[in-house]
Amino acid sequence: MRVKMAHRVHNTQRRGGGFFLIIFGAILFMVAPWQLAETPELGWTAIIFGFLIGGIGFYLTFVKGRRKVGE
């Protein structure tokens, strides 16, 4: 059972850097086509790392710490 917390307590909780990782991964995806045209190795590396960093950020922000429905 989740308990709602007061607004003040909610705002004072420490937040992780997951949202920053999502944004950084998206920026890598935007830069990747330019790098892919000039140097294909660097472009593919940017695509792979953008996917990995964004995925880690998504996990930290939305998945980590959630309970299963049956618990």
C-alpha positions in Angstrom: 0.0 0.0 0.0 1.4 3.3 -1.0 1.0 6.2 1.3 0.6 9.7 -0.1 3.2 12.1 1.4 2.9 15.7 2.2 3.9 18.2 -0.5 6.8 19.5 1.6 8.2 16.1 2.2 7.9 15.1 -1.5 9.8 18.2 -2.6 12.7 17.6 -0.1 13.4 14.0 -1.3 16.6 13.5 -3.2 16.1 12.8 -6.9 18.4 10.7 -9.1 20.1 11.7 -12.3 17.8 9.5 -14.5 16.1 12.4 -16.2 19.5 13.9 -17.1 20.6 10.6 -18.6 17.5 10.4 -20.7 18.2 13.9 -22.1 21.9 13.1 -22.7 21.0 9.9 -24.6 18.5 11.9 -26.7 21.2 14.5 -27.5 23.5 11.7 -28.6 20.8 10.4 -30.9 20.4 13.9 -32.5 24.2 14.2 -33.0 24.7 10.7 -34.4 23.5 11.4 -38.0 26.0 14.2 -38.4 28.8 12.0 -37.1 27.6 9.0 -39.1 28.0 11.1 -42.4 31.5 12.1 -41.6 32.9 9.1 -39.7 30.7 6.0 -39.6 32.5 4.4 -36.6 31.9 7.5 -34.4 28.3 7.7 -35.6 27.5 4.1 -34.7 29.2 4.5 -31.4 27.0 7.6 -30.7 23.9 5.6 -31.6 24.8 2.7 -29.3 25.8 4.8 -26.4 22.8 7.1 -26.8 20.6 4.0 -26.6 22.4 2.6 -23.6 22.6 5.9 -21.6 18.9 6.7 -22.4 17.9 3.2 -21.4 19.7 3.4 -18.1 18.1 6.8 -17.4 14.6 5.4 -18.2 15.2 2.5 -15.8 16.4 4.8 -13.0 13.5 7.2 -13.5 10.5 5.0 -14.2 11.3 1.4 -13.3 13.6 1.2 -10.3 11.8 1.0 -7.0 8.4 0.0 -8.3 6.6 -2.9 -6.7 4.9 -5.7 -8.6 1.1 -5.6 -8.6 0.7 -8.8 -6.6 3.0 -7.7 -3.7 
